[in-house]
Amino acid sequence: MSQAPEDANLKKIWRYYDRGESRIGYRFILGGTKHFGYYEPGQSRWALRTSMRQMEDRLASELALPRGAKVLDAGCGIGNVARALAARHGLDVTGVDILDFNIAEANRLSAKAGLARTTHFQVGDYHHLPFDDDSFDGLYTMETFVHSANPKAALAEFGRVLKPGGKLVMFEYSRTPDEQVSAEANAAMRRVCDEAAMPAWLELYHGVLDEVLADSGFAIESSVDITANMMPMASAFYVIGKFPFWVGRVTGLEYKVVNAMSARMMFRYKEAWRYGIHTAVNKV
Ligand SMILES: C[S@@+](CC[C@H](N)C(=O)[O-])C[C@H]1O[C@@H](n2cnc3c(N)ncnc32)[C@H](O)[C@@H]1O
């Protein structure tokens, strides 16, 4: 039986992903994967699954690790990214997620896909990783760090479990400074971050993650803004979210359609955020 965590922030994250709208939406629209797609110029916004595979291939090229390298997926969801890296790029991936129902599904899908030897999953909080020092050649986050209640503590853990010189790649959002956007855009950001349990996004203004990475002993290799490449999916979500968000508003049940609300707000106030790839190397 599912067991919600004690920690208040983790409990809020749990409630967000455990809700019917999240489970059904991610399952039927994205096949259970929970990250944006990478679109080449001119690609249709409805190429949802193709673009997600392209994002995963982009992750593999940023990691740039040899086949057989040991990699940690912090916040792995149901393991679709880990399986893509194992099946298409030969990596040996361990995933942790705080949601035990995600981990059960990740293990089931890996067994079904014949990937149980190269993908491994266990329940875990990336602020307190259940691994020895210097365990991994690489570590990545795919759209999870915004949920962190303590980014510095999480990065210290990443540095601890990564080998000296190990590769860290983070696909994450950042925020535009308050004074550069409207009061409505700031209010929308606060609402999305509160209802979808993403406290770190409020603090991670553009450039801040790289500063915290440097302060945590990582050497930044590159920091690339790929907002334009994922915006087609944000625009598709804006369309998909219109009807459920409208129903939520007219029935007074808006609190039940957090993903639809987020989709509408993120695209409407797209000047309030960016999406980037941060690549760094652990201290030697
Ligand atoms: C947007 S989903 C991304 C899932 C996966 N990376 C993907 O791309 O499909 C964010 C995931 O991070 C997990 N998560 C959030 N905070 C976490 C933490 N402190 N430790 C481990 N997992 C966490 C959530 O449970 C959720 O499954």
The ligand as an ORCA input file, in Angstrom:
! r2SCAN-3c Opt
* xyz 0 1
  C       7.994     16.252    -13.201
  S       8.328     14.686    -12.492
  C       9.666     14.137    -13.551
  C       9.820     12.639    -13.538
  C      10.889     12.099    -14.487
  N      12.158     12.761    -14.285
  C      10.451     12.253    -15.920
  O      11.061     13.070    -16.635
  O       9.507     11.564    -16.333
  C       9.188     15.049    -10.978
  C       9.482     13.812    -10.153
  O      10.392     14.165     -9.105
  C      10.018     13.446     -7.946
  N      10.584     14.128     -6.777
  C      10.261     15.349     -6.291
  N      10.993     15.656     -5.213
  C      11.813     14.593     -5.002
  C      12.818     14.301     -4.027
  N      13.112     15.160     -3.044
  N      13.470     13.131     -4.118
  C      13.170     12.233     -5.096
  N      12.224     12.448     -6.030
  C      11.555     13.618     -5.995
  C       8.509     13.430     -8.003
  O       7.969     12.427     -7.179
  C       8.254     13.211     -9.484
  O       8.166     11.850     -9.798
*
